[in-house]
Amino acid sequence: MHSFQDPLRRSVSVASEKVAIVCGEHRPTFAELNARVHRLSAVLQNLGLIPGDRVAIIANNCHRYVEVYLAVPANGFVLVPLSTRSTPTEIAFVLADAEIKVVITDRDLGPLADTIPHLITIPDAYEAALGAAEPVEFLTTPHEGTLAGLFYTGGTTGRSKGVMLTHGNLLANAWTAIAWARLREEDRWLVMAPMFHAAGTCLVLASVWLAATQIMLGTFSPEHALDLIATERATGTLAVPTMMLAMNDVMAKAPRDITSLRLLSHGASPAPVEILRTSHHHFPEAELLHLYGTTETSPIATIFPHEERHLDDQLAGSIGIPAVGVEVSVLDPDDRHQPPGEVGEIAIRGNNVMSGYWNLPDESERALRTGWYHTGDLGYRNENGYLFLIDRLKDMVVTGGENVYTIEVEDALYRHPKVLEAAVFGIPDPKWGEAVHAIVVPREPVTPEELLVFLRTQIATHKVPKHIDLRTDPLPKSGAGKILKRDLREPFWAGHATRIGN
């Protein structure tokens, strides 16, 4: 049996004096990290928590976040990471839904603070509490089936749900991460995706287990990320496409020495091929690796290594093959397994799959029916087992009886050199039922007609948007960097009956 206690126990035994985390001026060794985790354990135990109690954290990436991430589940408590972009209403919902006993945060929660049984603020109250505590043993010994965390979904597709991930789920992902990242003790992993998101903590346990150093980026800026790669000699990182786009722009204007980077992985949402092509130009020595998964899969389900070798062949745009220890299938509406080439819903099975949604038994049963997690993503696999993500079921546009996959239209828009950001979705249309609509943030002046002329050379006529809106402000994004199509689409559907979910 393995639990969150095992990775730290091993790193202390084999590399106690090695730097575990680089976080500004803070560079704790694994021995120091271990001591602080056990001091934090004393703080939480002294609050009267019992196994199963929920502890929330709302904070930027930092070494203290790692301490909380390790200590809370290791004591049998349940970690609840919340987005730093959450509104007071969203925070209040989770506080009530999960019955949070303790909140650890680096920000002022305003009137909400009065509703929280125990509030520990970072850094002052947190450091004072650890300084006054003596290290203690963990309260209990969790097993693989013990609930480790409630990871609330970002709400890009509807009501936020608490994804229940066990110790076994997250440790299964750690083993998978060690395999896909080919992680080694000498690696220096840059954590730049926000740690409240599954992508941000994807390699925390794996890095601690192998005694690899983690480099913290508090809040993302492309300049700071590139500076850290250069000065700290980072060997790998995980980005979302919007981060890659921003780093590419900086590298084009003010390049840094990024020769230490051997792995530039990306996930959370599909990356248009043109962004990958530009990334390969600016990071020519780094392997590009696409990761596909969901919060419900802890999160990794498929991997596409050395993506840079396939930017111009039939595998371009693939999400890769099932990760080690994970099964992936394509199902029709009756949950029958589809043959290669047929589009269906992507389903996932493995030790990484969640145990269900918190307090939502009907939704849990629906998502996990037939023993597979049903992702809500449409895709197909080729004869060699490579998977291709077509769209989310709710993002596919049905116009005049034709299915239009918005990812394909977005990818075509990103091929235009004047396009910085793009989002495509369906809007009501009296003739076609739905019409393809695009919102574009241009890199430099461009007209909608210029873009439409370009698109007609790239995709079939029925896929070309009926309208393109130009915006100057960045498109709205979730805390994890995903473009919030729901927010963009909602005004168009106000007052309409629609098949599209929130």
N, C-alpha and C positions, 0 to 999 in steps of 0.2 A: 504494500500500500504506500502511495506517495501523497504528499500534501505540500502546501506552501512552505512548510518548515524545512523541506529537504534541500532546495537550491541554496539557501543561505548557509545551512549547516555544511554543505560540501565546499562552498567557496571559502569559508573561514578555515576549513581544515587544510586546504591545498594552496591558498594564496592570501593569507590573512593580512599581510602588509602591502598588498598591491592596491593601487587606487581603484576604487569601485565606481565612483561617480565624479565627473567633472561638472561643477555647477557654479560658474563664476569663479570666485576665490575659494569656494569650498571644494575640497578634494578628499573626502573621507575614504579610508581604506576599508577593505571588507571586514576587518576586525572592528573598526569604528562604526561601520554601518550596522553590524550585528549588535553592538552594545546599544546603539540608539534604538534599534527595533525592540530590544528587550526593555529599554526604559519606557518607550511608548506603550509597550504591553502593560507595564505597571500602571501607567496613567489611565489606560482604558479599564483595566481591572478595578482600579480604585474608584471608578465611577459607578461600580456595581453592575457592569454589563455581564450578561450571561450568554453562552453559546447560542447563536442564531440572531442576536440583536444586530440591528443595522446601523452602520456608521457611514455618513456621507462625507465626501470631500469635494470642495469647489475651489480649485486653485490652478495657477499656471504650472507648467512643467518645472520641477525642481527636485533637489535631492530629498526634500521632505516628502514629496509625493511618492517617491519610491519607498520610503520608510513606511508610510501609511499603507501603500499597496501590499507590502509584505506582512506587516504586523497584524492588520485587521483580520484577514483570513487565517493566518497562522494560529490565532487564538480561538478560532471557531466562530468569530463574528462575521458579518456579511458586509462587504464593501459596496458602496453605492456612489460611483463617480458621477458628478453632474457637470454639465457644460458650463464653461465660464461665460457663455453668451446667453444663458437662460434668463428669462424674464422673472420677476418676482412671482408672477402667476404660475409659471412652469415649475419654479422651485417649490412653491407652496403645494402644488399638486403632488410632487414626489415625496415631500416631507410627510404628507398625510397618507399617500398610497402605500409607502414602504414603512410607515410608522418609525421614522428615523429617531434614534436616541441621542446621537452625537453628530455634530457637524464640525468639520475641520476646514477652515477657509482662510484665504488671504485677502478677503474683501469685506466691505461693509454691507451687511444684508438688510439694513434698515429695520423697519418694523417687524420683519420676519424673525429677527433675532429673539424677540420676546416669546416666540412660539416654539423655540427649540429647547429641549430639556438640558442639553449640555453643548456649549459653543466654545470651540478652541480656535483662536485666531492665530494666523501665521504672519510674521515670525514670533512676535513678542510672547504671547501667552503659551504658544507651543514650546518655545525654547525654555521658558521659565518652568513649565511643567516637567519637561524632560530633565532639566537641571536639578530639580528637587526630587526626582525619582531614582530609586535604586533598581537596577536590572532584575527582572524576575523571569521565571520559566513561563512558557506559554501555558494558557489556562487549560487547554485540552489538546488532544491529538486528533485532528480532523482526519477523515478518510476520503477516498476518492469521490464518494457520493455526497459529501458534505457541501452545502451551498457556500460558495466563495464570494459571489458578487451578484448584485442586481445592476445590470447595465441597461439603462433606459435608452430606447431607440431615439434617434434624432428627430422623429416627427416629420421626415420628408414625405412619408406616404400615409400619414394619419396620426391618430392618438398615440402619444408616447406610451410604450409598453416596457415593463421591467423584464428584461431577458435574464432568466435564471441560469447562471453558469456555475458549475461545480468545480471543486479542486481538480477532479479528473478531467473535466473539459479543458481547463486552462493549462494543465500540465501536458495534455495530449497536444495542444497547440504549441507548447514550448518545444516538445520533441520535433514536431513538424518544422518549426522555425529554425531549429538547429540544422535540420537537413536542407531546407531551401536556401538559407543564408550561408550554408557551409561555414557556420560560426566556429571561431577558434578562440582560444584564450587570449591571443595577442590582438584580437579585434578591438576597435574603438568605435562603438555604435552611436551615431548621432540621433538623439530622440528629438525630432522637430515636429512631428504630428502631435496634436494635443493629446495628453494622456487620459483625458476623460473619454476619449474615443478608443475603440478596440485597436485601431492602427497604431496609436501612440504607445500602448503598453504591450504590443505584439511580441516584443523581444525582451521585456523586462525579466521575466523568469528565466528565459533561455540564457541571457547574458550573465545573470547572477549564478546560475547553475554551472556555467562554464568558466566563471571568473573573468569574463570579458568586461572591459571598461565601458560605461555609458556616459555620453556627453549630453548635457541638458541644454536645450534651447527654450527659454522661458515662454516667450510668445514669438510666433513666426514672423520674421522679416527676411526677405531673400538675401539682403546684404549681410545680416548677422549670421545666417545659416552658412553662407559661403565663407565668411571670415572664420567661423569655427572649423569648417572642413580644412581650411588652410593652416590655421594656427595650432589646432589640436590633432591634426593628421588623422581625421576620421576616415575609417575604412568602409563604412556602409551607412545607409540611412533608408528611411521609408518616407515617401512623400505622397501627397495627393496631386492630381494633375494640375490644379491651380497653383500649387507650390512650384511644380516643375516649370510651368509657364513663366512665373515670376523670376525664378532663378535664371532661366534662359535669357530673359530680357536684361538682367544685370550682367551676366557673363558676356553678352554682346557688347555692352558699353564699358564695363570695367572688370575684365576677367581676373580671377584669383588663381592661385596655385591649388588645383584640386586633384593633383596627381596621386594622392594617397587613396582616393576613393575607388574601391574595386567593385562596389555594388550600389547601384541606384535603383531601389525597388519602389514600386508605386502601386497604389490600390485605392479603395474607397469608392471610386467611380471610374468608368472606362476612360482611357486617355486617347484622344484622337491621334491618328498615326502621324500627323504633321508635328504635333508636340513631341512625340517620340523621336522623330527624325531630327528635330532641332536639338533635343536633349543629347542625342548621340553625337551631334556636331560639337557641342560645348563640353561634353564629358566623354571624350573618345575612348578613354582607357577603362571606363566603368561598364560593367555588365548591366544592361537594363533588364529588370525582372518584374513581370506583372503578377500581382497577387489578386485573386478574386475570392471573396467570401462575404460574410455578413456577421453582424454582432452575434446572431444566433449560432454561428459556427466557430466562435471563439478566437479569431474570426476566419482563419485561412481554410479554403476548400480546394482551390486550384492554383497552379504556378505555371508561369511561362518563362523559363530561363533563357538568357541570351536573346532577348527579343530584338536586339539591334541587328541580329543576323537575318531577320525575316521581315524587314520593313517593306520589301518590294516583292515578296513572293506570296503564295496562296495562304500562308499562315499569318499574314499581317492582320492585326486586329483580333487575333485569337486571345482567349483568356487562359489558354494552356491546357494542361492535363491535371488529373486529380493529384493532390498532394499525397505524400506518403501517409498511409493510415486513414485515408478518406476515400469514400466511394461517391461518385457523381453519376446521375442518370438524367435522361430527358423524358418527361412523361406527357402523355396526351391528357385531355380533360377528364378521362376516365381512369387516370393514374396507371395507364399501361405504358411500358417502356418502349420508347420510340427507336427505330433503326437509324443508322447514320444518315444525315442529310435532312431529316424531318424536324421541323421546329416544334418545340413543346416547352413545358415549364421545367426549369432546372431544379433537381431535387438532390439532397445531400444526406449521406449516412456515415456515421463514424463516432468515435469516442469524443470528438470535439463538439458534437451537436448538443445544444442546450437541453435542459430537462423540462422547459416550458416557460410560459409567461406568468409573472407574478399575479396571483388573484384573478386570472383569466382562463379558467379551465376549458371553456368552449373554444376560444381562440387557440389554446395550446393543442387541443385535440385536432382541430382543423389543420394547423400547421404541421403537426407530426403524424398525420394519418398514414397508415400502411407502413410505419416504421421509418419513413423518410421525412426530412425537413423540406417543406415546399417553399421555395425562395420567393415566388412571385416574379421571377425573372424569366424571360423567354430566351431560348437559345437552341443550338443544335450542335452535334459533334460530327466531325468528318470520319472517314474510314480509318484514320490512324489514332482516333481517340481524342483529338484536339477539339476543345469546346469553343464555341463562338457565342458571345452574348449579343442578342438582338435588341432587346429593350426590356423595360419593366412592363408587366401586363397592363399597368395603369397608365403608362406613358405611350403605349402604342396608339397611333391615330388611325381610326377607320374612316376613310373619306371616300364616298361614292362606292362603298363595298370593297375598296382596296386597303390592305394593311400597309401603313407607312411606319417604319421603325425610326424613331427620332434620332437615335444615335448615328444612323447612316447619314441623315441630313446635316447633323452637327459636324460630323467628320468632314463632310464636303465643304461646309462653311469655313472650317479652320484651315482648309487648304488655301484660302484667299489670304494674301499677305497683309491685307489691311484689317483683318478680323482679330480682335484681342480676345473677346469672350462671346459665346453664343449659347442660346438655349432654344430648343424647338419643342412645341407641344401642340395639342389640338384645341381649337376654339369652335364655338357653335357656328354652323353655316346652314341657312335655310334650304339650300339646294343639295349639298353633299352630306348633311348631317354633322360632319366635322370638317374643318379646314386646317391645313398645316400652317402654323404660324411660327415666326422666328423673331427673337429679340437679340440684337447684336450690339455689343460695345466695340466700336472701331478703334483700331490702333492709330489710324490717321484718317483724314476726311475721306468719306466714301458715300455713295448714294445707294438707296435700296435697289434701284434699277440696275446699277452696276453689279451688285451682288447677285441679283436674279439672273442676269445674263450669264454670269459665271456659273451659277448652279445648273443652268440648263445644259452646260457642257459636261457636267459631272454626274448628274443623276437623272433618272427618268422623270418625265414631265409631271406625272401625278404626285411625285414626291417633293417637287419644288414648292416652297411656301407660297400661299396666296398673298401674304403680306409679310413685310419685314419692318419691324420697328427698330429705330436706332436710339440708343441711350448713351448718355455721357457718364453716368454713375456706374460703378461696378455692380454686377448682378448680385442679388441677395444670396447669401451662402449660410449653410449650417455651420456649427462650431467646428465640424470636421472638414470644412472646405467644399462640401457638395453644393452645387447650385440648387436653390430651392425653387423648383419648377412650380410647386403648389402655390407659392406666393405670387409668382408671375401669372399663373393660369387663372387664379381665383377671380380677378375682376371681370374677366371675359365671360365667366359662367354664372355670375350673379344673376339670379332670377330665372335661370334655365334648369330644367331637369337634365341630368347628365349621367352617363354611365361611369364617369371618371371619379374615382375616390379622392379623398383629401390627401 
